[in-house]
Structure formats: structure tokens, C-alpha cells
Amino acid sequence: VLEWAPDSSKLASADLDGTIIIWNMTKKPINEDSNNNNDDENEDNDSNNNQEIYGIHKKIFKAHKKFITSICWEPFHLNPNTNRICTASKDGICKIWNINTGRTVA
């Protein structure tokens, strides 16, 4: 499942294992030389489930026990920051998420 944020700055994708990935599409590309400077730092980023790949930041969090069937962003006119999404899953649960924290708000 893929869903663009209302302001087109982020893309939410869902995996079959119930994982959500939020892609921040507004960052400028990183200079390739800067990717090779510190491999240890890149390993630390991977362990936090936040990665920066070619300037696109992504945040990963486990959302549901079964696969996600729907993703919906909070309407832009209600919150121009577009920092909340709603997900529905085959586990029969609907959740509202703060994408900055990866935690449910309802």
C-alpha cells in the first residue's frame, strides 16, 4: 500500500508484515563522498530504524500484526504539518499514528 501526504512531501508505504515506512521526499541529495566517511555512524542509524539513503530520509515502525490494507493521511487543511496517518489492517484494527514518534495517538 502506498499513499502520498497531502503536501507531497512524504510517502507512506506498508509492507506485508505490518510495517510502515515513511519516506521524506523533500531532502536534497547527499554528496556521495559523505556516505563513505563514517561507516560506524551508518550502522548506528540502521539500528534506530531511521535511515538516510541518497538524501531521502525514511522512518520504519511496526504497526500491525497482519498486513496493512489501507493508509490515509490527516487532511492538509486540518494539519499542514502532515504528521499523522491512519492505518487499517487485516488484524481488524484501525490506528492513528504520529509519524514523528512512531507511536499511536488513538
C-alpha positions in Angstrom: 0.0 0.0 0.0 1.3 3.5 -0.9 -0.1 6.9 0.0 1.3 10.3 -0.7 0.9 13.0 2.0 -1.4 15.8 1.0 1.5 18.2 0.6 3.5 15.6 -1.4 6.5 15.9 1.0 6.2 12.4 2.3 5.2 8.9 1.1 3.8 6.2 3.4 4.3 2.6 2.3 3.2 -0.6 4.1 4.8 -4.0 3.9 3.1 -7.4 4.1 4.5 -7.9 7.7 2.6 -4.9 9.1 5.5 -2.5 8.9 5.0 1.2 7.9 7.8 3.1 6.1 7.6 6.9 6.0 9.7 8.4 3.2 10.6 12.1 3.5 10.9 13.2 -0.2 12.0 16.8 0.4 15.7 16.4 1.4 18.3 17.3 -1.1 20.6 14.5 -2.3 23.6 13.8 -0.2 27.1 14.1 -1.7 28.3 10.6 -2.4 31.6 11.3 -0.7 29.8 12.0 2.6 28.4 8.5 2.6 31.8 6.9 2.8 33.2 9.0 5.6 32.0 7.0 8.7 30.6 3.5 8.3 30.1 3.2 12.1 27.7 6.1 12.0 25.7 4.5 9.3 25.4 1.3 11.3 24.0 3.3 14.3 21.4 4.8 12.1 20.3 1.4 10.9 19.8 0.2 14.4 17.5 3.1 15.2 15.2 2.2 12.2 15.9 5.6 10.8 17.9 5.7 7.6 19.1 8.3 5.2 19.7 6.9 1.7 20.7 9.3 -1.1 19.1 12.2 0.8 15.7 10.5 1.3 15.1 10.0 5.0 12.9 7.1 6.0 11.4 6.1 9.3 10.3 2.5 9.9 8.0 1.2 12.5 6.0 -2.0 13.2 2.3 -1.1 13.0 0.2 -4.2 12.9 0.4 -8.0 13.4 -1.0 -8.7 9.9 -0.7 -6.9 6.6 -1.9 -3.3 6.2 -4.8 -2.8 3.8 -5.2 1.0 3.9 -3.2 4.2 4.8 -4.8 7.6 5.0 -3.0 10.9 5.9 -4.6 13.6 8.1 -6.2 16.2 5.8 -3.9 19.1 5.0 -6.5 21.8 5.9 -6.6 20.3 9.4 -2.9 20.0 9.9 -0.4 21.4 7.3 2.4 19.5 9.1 1.0 16.2 7.8 2.4 14.3 10.8 -0.4 11.8 11.4 -1.7 8.8 9.5 -4.4 6.3 9.9 -3.8 2.6 9.1 -6.2 -0.3 8.8 -5.1 -3.9 8.8 -6.3 -7.5 8.3 -5.8 -7.8 12.1 -9.2 -5.9 12.3 -7.6 -2.8 14.0 -7.5 0.8 12.8 -4.8 3.0 14.4 -3.8 6.7 14.2 -0.1 7.3 14.3 2.2 10.2 14.9 4.8 9.6 12.3 7.5 11.6 14.1 7.4 9.3 17.2 6.1 6.1 15.6 3.5 5.9 18.4 -0.2 5.6 18.2 -2.3 8.6 19.3 -5.7 6.8 19.1 
